[in-house]
Amino acid sequence: MMPALPFDAALYRKYDMPGPRYTSYPTAPHFRPDFDEAAYREEARASNERLIPRPLSVYVHIPFCHSLCYYCACSKIITRRPEKAGIYLDYLERELALQGALFDTDRLVTQLHLGGGTPTYLDDRQLRRLMHAIGHHFPIAPDRAREFSVELDPRALGPETVSVLRDLGMNRVSLGVQDVDPVVQRAINRIQPEEQVEATIHQARDAGFRSINLDLIYGLPHQTLAGFDATLDAVLRWRPERLSVYNYAHLPSRVKAQKLIREGDLPSPGEKLEILQHTVERLTGAGYRFIGMDHFALPEDGLSRAMEDGSLQRNFQGYSTHADCDLVALGVTGIGMVGDAYSQNHAHLNAYYRALDAGRLPVARGYRLSADDLLRRAVIEAIMCRSNIVFEPFEVEFEIDFRYYFRDELSMLEPMERDGLLRQHADRLEILPTGRLLLRNIAMIFDAYLGREQVVVQYSRTV
């Protein structure tokens, strides 16, 4: 059993600062335009030649949304023209053919995620077409050995969409709830009645989905402790297997839509911290386990089991149960991780289409990791996914003396140790319960690139 999660408000105020979320290391601002299609193809070839090739994880980005949610910083295209989705699918099929040809046919897809935007912007026929194309170009693992997930917008579902997705092999769904308070929903332009969310959850359970995730956001306009408590009442009544509780990052200079949110309507930092503390206490008191950062799961869920057996990993979709996969990303802005490199597709639809029209993979930039990058990535992932980092496995794999290699970083951790976030032992680093809400801060100590970005980067705050 994991120890109880204490909450030290004064300590969290001290460490509340901007920082990366570490869905990759190095983080995306360090990707380079000289990593191109040829470099990606080279990494794919090398990944096939590993002694034991990794299974595959596939991410498909569907960028379209019917309306604009003011808080959203995701890559999206707001349109009411459904024909755009058909054109986009034409190009996705071309990209699937190019990507599928790169990987050996014995490398099964054990993980799939349809993200957005709004994946259910596609109608049922288009969803069938997409899943058929994926299965045509990639070998698919059997249902019991895979995690296939899709993001659902309860406002963008046909009467049969949920059951169609289950029939197509999806076994996990994620719903964006954010807050059930109508006042908050109006302020963020996401009107989504509580009954609509509940009906979608019932549909997913009736269809046989084995895991349901709900996304919540604290720090939105007009939120109060009492109001968010009502959202938690609804959530605990629905009892999803997983919960993601995100801190709203108000960055209107970077996210144009956020200019439509009045800064004066946002809760104060103190109020946000109270909401977070109350949320942690209610969820853990109701039997949810704190996985890390902003994720919670029931003990019987795969995310909890992955944390216990050491297979938990962190990627561009957050925490995941399938460690050691090569991630193949498709669609505009998609970020993949194949071999020892990251790649990202073109961010603009026209550039993405032009590349595929020319018969090329739409790779816009990427990054090939050095030996130091690989080591630091492994350490940062261990911090983000495990609470006890034993030095010896790193020393064997990377042929280093951990305490000597990271002598500066271990020295920089001493103030955190005095504050009770962690404990340094001769052979391991132990993250204490108080430090588990500050994993990003601890990981930042091992980030050799932080502060060296070529462009100004506005990170979200760590608490």
Buried (B, 14 or more C-beta within 10 A) or exposed (E): EBEEBEBBEEBBEEBBEBBBBBBBBBBBBBBEEEBBBEBBBBBBEEBBEEEEBBBBBBBBBBBBBEBBBBBBBBBBBEBEEEEBBEEBBEBBBBBBEBBBEBBEEEBBBBBBBBBBBBBBBBBBEBBBBBBEBBBEBBBBBEEEEBBBBBBBBBBBBEEEBBBBBBBBBBBBBBBBBBBBBEEBBEBBBBEBEBEEBBBBBEBBBEBEBBBBBBBBBBBBBBBBBEBBEBBBEBBBEBBBBBBBBBBBBBEEEEBEBBEEBEEEEBBEEEBBBBBBBBBBEBBBEEEBBBBBBBBBBBEEBBBBBBBEEEBBBBBBBBBBBBBEBBBBBBBBBBBBBBBBBBBBBBBEBEEBBEBBEEEBBBBBBBBBBEEEBBBBBBBBBBBBBBBEBBBEEBBEEBEBEBEEBBEEBBEEBEEBBEBBBBBBEEEEBBBBBBBBBBBBBBBBBBBEBBEEBEEEBEBBBBB
